[in-house]
Amino acid sequence: MIPTTPTDLFIDGTWRKAANAGTFQVEDPATQQVIAEVADADVEDAKAAAAAAAAALPAWSRRPPRERAEILRRAYELVIGAKDQLAALITAENGKARADAEAEVVYAAEFFRWYSEEAVRIDGHLSLSPAGDKRIIEISQPVGVSLLLTPWNLPAAMVTRKVAPAIAAGCSVVVKPSWQTPLTALFLARLLAEAGVPAGVVNVVPTSRDVTVAAELVADSRVRALSFTGSTRVGSALLAQAAERVLKTSMELGGNAPFLVFEDADIDAAVAGALVAKMRHNAEACTAANRFYVHGSVHDEFVSRLADGLSALEVGPGTVPSVQVGPMASASARDALTKAVQSAVDSGGRVVLGGSAPDGTGYYFPPTLIDDVPPNAPVLGHELFGPVAPIVSFDTEDEAISMANSTEMGLGSYVYTQDLRRGFGVAERLESGMVGLNTGVFSDPAAPFGGIKQSGIGREGGRHGIHEFLETKYIATQW
């Protein structure tokens, strides 16, 4: 059963219908049934949200850091207390397996706890100028009203990863969640209000008019920062719009993570890591291992054992406790995987496992393994965002690194080797913002999350995340 959750817009601390009284439907990917009708924000609602955030900003930015911290700490406790409800919502509107949904809720809550601690550690600096004629004082201040655009694949964690540092810094925010998964964001808004976040500090405006509403908010003179998680294509367009107003921007964009297995790797650990790196959150994560490069000497063993591991995963509705792989989030996501498999086969790849969507209800796609994929195959050049694993064999370290770096994406990478000297050396040479060395998970609220090249600008999480919502002011004085 789907938990009761708000379906209206949340603006200035109140639940309200859209200005035009419109709604849009939210679908369960497992059943293809409509599970909710949600208020559909338009331009007038966007303006109202920006106005509410701007009005709330002065008082919130002056709130003592400890008070902001205590509110965030209460939000953490409320999210943990509502784990079952939130996980059920995530599974219902996103499709992922219940275990992954529960893990996401815990991960999401940790951003509230982490930034409750960082809120009281915003520092400054005092120094004497080299000429000795003045003191240099540096202080950090909130950037102001921040627009947070979040994706559908982690509908709880991608909201908290942005909201938590923003309000910890003293900013007010307008959140526009994905139209595919708005219910989780609205539920979180209710918990934040219960935690004590004042009216107007957090506003949530779901909409089916993504482009129009986002453009209105980016152009609004009251908005001073933009944080976006999503595709590189959309991020690039938003950057162009933000440039017109010189907004402070942070972008967490697409990935195309290579997974390197060297000849001295612990194969047990590499296979276990590959299953996690590839398959958690239905393989619909920007951090998911996208391309597997395996040394020729261990290639056959790795492929065989990975196939065994993938074939053992149960596919079905995320509500079934034993299920490990739910449906894809949409028909378009499923269909894109069908095209990707065909592209790999056309390039010379050989399907070892899976490869085609089953008939029937739900946007399912089975775990799929494709071996003998040529290094120049087009399927390796873009993010798959689903349970399809192409395998490429390599002979030398330089060859592996060259193939891993042959993309405009640079979010995450994975390396398996028992030689730590090699491991750290390869990690330094890989063109990505994050590297999992002998681990299939590197996401952590206490660590900086972000990429290089076309995978983004800035960092979320860790001590870095709060600085995306702060500006440095310099004050010169004498005494």
TIRO-850062 format. One record per residue (C-alpha): x, y, z. Coordinates in steps of 0.25 Angstrom, whole numbers, plus 5000, padded with zeros to 4 digits. Layout:
! residues N
XYZ ...
***
This chain:
! residues 479
500050005000 500550144997 500650235009 499850355009 500650475004 500350615000 500050644985 499950794985 501050894983 501750934996 501951094995 502251185007 501951075017 500551045012 500050935003 499350994991 498750954977 499451004964 499051144960 498351084948 497750964956 498450864947 499050734951 499850624945 499950474947 500950394954 501150244949 501650124956 502650064947 502349924951 500849924948 500750044939 499650084947 499450234952 499650244967 499450394969 499050524963 499950634966 499850784965 500450834953 501250964955 501251074945 502051204943 501151274953 501451164964 502951174961 502851324963 502151304976 503151204981 504351304978 503551414985 503351324997 504851284997 505351424996 504451475007 504851365017 506351385013 506751495022 506251435035 506751295032 508151345028 508251415042 507751295050 508951255058 509651135052 509351045064 507851065062 507951025048 508750905052 507750865062 506650875051 507450785042 507750685053 506250675055 506050655040 506950545040 506250475052 504950495045 505350435032 505950315039 504650295047 503850305033 504850205026 503750105023 502850205018 503850275009 504350145004 502950105000 502850234992 504150224985 503850074981 502450124976 502850234968 504250194964 504150044963 505450004970 505449884979 505049914993 506449884999 507049984990 505950084994 506250065009 507650085006 507450214999 506550265011 507750245020 508750305011 507750425009 507550445024 509050445026 509150575018 508250645028 509150595040 510450625033 510050765030 509450785043 510950775048 511550855036 510550975039 511351015052 512650995045 512551105034 513851185036 514551305032 516051355033 516751475038 518151515034 519151635033 519351685019 520851665014 521051815014 520551825028 519551935025 518251865028 517651735033 516951645023 515651585028 514951475021 513551435024 512551335018 511151375015 509951305009 509851324994 508351344995 507151284988 507551144982 506851074971 507050924973 506650834961 506650684965 506550554956 505650434957 506650324960 506950354975 505750434978 506050454993 507550454993 507650554982 506750654989 507450645003 508850654997 508450794992 507450835002 508350805014 509550885011 508751005005 507951025018 509150995027 509851105020 508651195022 508051195008 506551185005 506151084993 505251054982 505250904979 504750854966 504750704966 504550614954 503150604949 503350454950 503650444965 503050564972 502350494983 503650464991 504050614990 502650654995 502750555007 504150615010 503550755010 502550715020 503650655029 504450775028 503350865032 503050775044 504550785048 504450935049 504850995036 504151125035 503151155024 503751195011 505151145014 504751015006 503851014995 503450894986 502850914972 502650784964 502250814950 502150744936 502650874930 504050854933 504650944923 503751054925 503751054940 505251044941 505451154931 504551244939 505251214952 506651234945 506251364940 505651414953 506551524959 506251474973 506951344970 508451344972 508951204971 508551074963 508850934966 508550824956 508650674955 508350614942 508750584928 509950664922 509050704911 508050774920 509150824929 509850894917 508550964913 508351014928 509751064928 509551144916 508251204923 508951224936 510151304929 509151414925 509051444939 510351394944 509751304954 510651224963 510451084958 510750944962 510550824953 510550674955 510350624941 510450494933 511450374936 512050264928 512850194939 513950094935 514149974943 515549924942 515949784946 517449754946 518149614945 518549614960 517149654965 516349574975 515349514966 514349484977 514449634982 514349684967 513149604964 512449644977 512849794974 512349784960 511049734964 510849854974 511449954965 510649914953 509249874959 508949954972 507750054970 507349964958 508650004951 507950144949 509050224955 510050324950 511150244958 510750114952 511950034945 511650054931 512849994923 513649864928 515049854924 515649724928 517049674927 517149554917 517749464927 516549474936 515549504926 514849374924 514749344939 514249484942 513149474931 512649344935 512549374950 511949514947 510849444938 510549344950 510449464959 509549544950 508649424946 508449394961 507749534963 506249524964 505449624955 504049664959 503249774966 504049844976 502949824986 503349674987 504349664998 505249564991 505349644978 506649704975 506449774961 505149854959 504549904946 505250024939 504650154943 503950174929 503650114916 504750204909 505750154919 505450014916 505450034901 506750114901 507349984907 506849894895 507449994885 508749994893 508849834893 508549834878 509649934876 510649854884 510249724876 510349804863 511849844867 512149694869 511849674883 511249544888 510049534898 510449444909 509249474918 507849544916 507749644905 506349664902 505149724910 504049624914 502649634909 501549674919 501249784929 502349874935 503649934929 504549814932 505849784926 506749664931 508149674935 508949664922 510449634920 511049654906 512449594904 513449624893 513049764891 514049844882 514849954889 514250054879 512750004880 511850124880 511050064892 512350094901 512150244898 510950274905 510250254919 509450124919 508650154931 508150014933 508549864935 509449844923 510849814925 511849814913 513149744914 514449784907 515749704909 517149774910 518549734911 519349854917 519149954928 519350074918 518350014909 517249994920 517450144924 517450194910 516050124908 515550164921 515850314918 515350314904 514050384908 513650524910 513050484923 513850474936 512950444948 513450314954 514350194952 514550064958 515949994959 516149854965 517649804967 518349754979 519549834977 519249964984 520450034977 519750004964 518450044969 518750174974 519550204961 518450164952 517450244961 518250364959 518350344944 516850324942 516050444937 514950444947 514550524960 514350394968 515050254968 514650134976 515850054978 515549914982 514149954985 512849954978 512250074985 512950214987 511650304990 511750355004 511050485010 512450515017 513250515004 513250604992 512350554981 512550614967 513250594953 514150664943 514050684928 512550684924 512150614937 511950734944 512450864952 512650864967 512450764978 511350714987 511450645000 512650655010 513150785015 513150835000 511650834998 511250945007 512251045000 511351024987 510351114995 511351215001 512051334996 513351395002 513351535006 514651615008 514651725018 515951815019 516151895032 517251955041 517451965056 
***
